[in-house]
Amino acid sequence: MSELPFGLLAHSGEDSPHWIEEGCFIQEILNHPLAKSSIARARVPIGGETRWHSVDVHEWYIIESGKGLMQLDFQDRFEVIKGMNVSIPPGTPQRIRNTGEQDLIFMCLCTPRFTAECYKSLEELDEG
């Protein structure tokens, strides 16, 4: 397995957030093929909610601002606020709703790093 070269400077993030069909804005901060993890910032607009989805990596949500309701694995929703961290095991169905009066912003830390192949839409659950 390749190790990151000492002192590697690479811009592997994005310059600005972009809307994704899941229902939020995403801006990749770090997602380099040699990295063992990836980091992105997500923003759910006021009143917004992400669609049901899962990812095949361990994900951490680190709430930066706003508040919301998180739902994991079809269990009861629970409130998330600034400063909270949420551990989401690989393959766990998940969604988050912004219940505050400002955008809900959180970092997404994925280990191993996130790739498009990790993502699974569970859109059929949104219809019911």
C-alpha positions, 0 to 999 in steps of 0.5 A, a space after each residue: 500500500 502506498 504511503 503519502 509522500 512526506 510533505 505532499 501538497 495537493 489540492 484535492 478538494 473543491 473550490 465551492 459547494 455543489 448541490 447533490 440530488 440527495 438534498 444538500 450542498 457538498 464541498 469536498 475538502 480532502 479526497 485524495 486517492 492516497 489518503 486513508 480518509 476523506 473530509 467534506 462539508 455538507 449544508 442542508 438548507 432551512 427546512 431541507 432534509 436529505 434522502 434516505 441513503 447509505 455509504 459503504 464506509 464509516 462516516 462521522 458527522 461533526 455538526 458545525 452550526 444549526 440544528 436538526 433531526 438525524 435518523 439512523 437505521 430506521 430508529 427514532 430521530 434524535 436531535 443534533 446541534 453544534 458541537 455534536 459528533 455522530 458515528 455512522 457505521 458502514 451501510 447504515 440507512 441515514 437521513 438528516 433534517 434541518 429543523 433550525 432557523 439557519 442552514 445546518 452545516 456539518 463535516 463528513 469524515 469518511 474512513 476509508 475515503 469516500 468514492 462514488 461507488 460507496 454511495 447507495 440511494 435508498 430513494 424508494 424509502 422516501 416514497 413511503 
